[in-house]
Amino acid sequence: MSGDRKKHPGEAYRFPKRDVRLKTLPPPHLRSLSSNDYLGLSRHPQVIEASIRAIRESGTGATGSRYLSGNHVLNGALEESTARFKTSGAGKAILFSSGYHANLAVMSFVGEPSGMIFSDEDNHASLIDGMRLTKATRIVYPHNDWDFVRDFLKKHPARAPIIVTESVFSMKGDRAPLRELYEIVAMTGGLLVIDDAHATGTMGKSGRGGLEQQDLPFDPDHMIVTGTFSKALGSLGGFAVLSERAEKLLASVARTLIYTTALPPGVLAASLEALSLIEHSPKRVESLQESSRYWQCRLTGRESDSPIIALTGDPAHLSELSNKMALRGFHLPLLTYPTVSQGEETLRLSVNTSWDETVLSAIEDILTPKEKKGS
Ligand SMILES: Cc1ncc(COP(=O)(O)O)c(C=O)c1O
């Protein structure tokens, strides 16, 4: 008798209408077409071998925070490799348990003294949550509208303003105007925080990320770059790269570093091996960019080498395409609110270098717009 049921305290919250509980995704017989393992490195034999070796040598868990028992030697090795890969030695790296933790740490760290943060309206939840931890004034600017930020600062000058953006946006797959945003912070003595989660391993001629793609050097005085090993590197864990001074400060205050268990050795070893594979054979990245350019053009008409292809339009039609893909054995779910804004339902296809003929023909048959077929 539902009328007699006592209300659970959690029911006071307003839940989205969609059922967002965790599901087993994808069912074992479906292959995912929206995975972030762009280069297929999560199944690379050398990555698997390195991980198994580290587990055999050091066990499965880190057994504590890095400040207590968990500072395995692989942490330092991965920090060094990450700093070299992302900044050519101009900055230092700190590892976190995930990209989410890295963004929480960085945003709460930079927001406090600055007082003013400009945040792209499409920024990832982890950046938003990090900003919520500070008392800084947050100004959400229209997507990629650097003119808005520049004009705002002309009218309301601020000391050391912070601009935060993703380099490649996780849902739309488009990229941020990093050069223009950087010019604003360089001129105003501010800081540009770049979330390179989806660009690391996918963008720039050797996969170094958004800065390499836009031909900008890492500037430790005006930039912090964050990212994750959980996407193109096929592993787990986050990082921030920053100046030596900022690294020392952040490492001494970051709650998501100090008060949590460190990454386990098997995960660190996998990330290290994946990074080395990308550094030593940029052909992988080249081939991803070539396929991305081809499929972006074929499916959306866009000229882009972003591996994230966002198909939008009538949700009923998108849902039908998703079902057709499932019948062919592929999992390509329709993204709905709150993952994307209401009215922006999306099929998010992630290009992957390990796609074989069966995947390619399903995409060709089902997703390629009719009028484009044979063109
Ligand atoms: C843009 C962006 N930033 C940060 C993250 C968080 O990374 P992680 O999965 O390592 O926590 C994600 C992943 O969803 C992301 O898409």
The ligand as an ORCA input file, in Angstrom:
! r2SCAN-3c Opt
* xyz 0 1
  C      36.289     16.824    -20.211
  C      36.488     15.839    -19.112
  N      37.197     16.202    -18.035
  C      37.405     15.360    -17.015
  C      36.882     14.080    -17.035
  C      37.100     13.195    -15.853
  O      38.071     12.226    -16.145
  P      38.103     10.858    -15.346
  O      37.175      9.929    -16.057
  O      39.522     10.412    -15.402
  O      37.654     11.158    -13.974
  C      36.143     13.668    -18.132
  C      35.586     12.291    -18.165
  O      34.427     12.060    -18.171
  C      35.922     14.556    -19.199
  O      35.187     14.212    -20.249
*
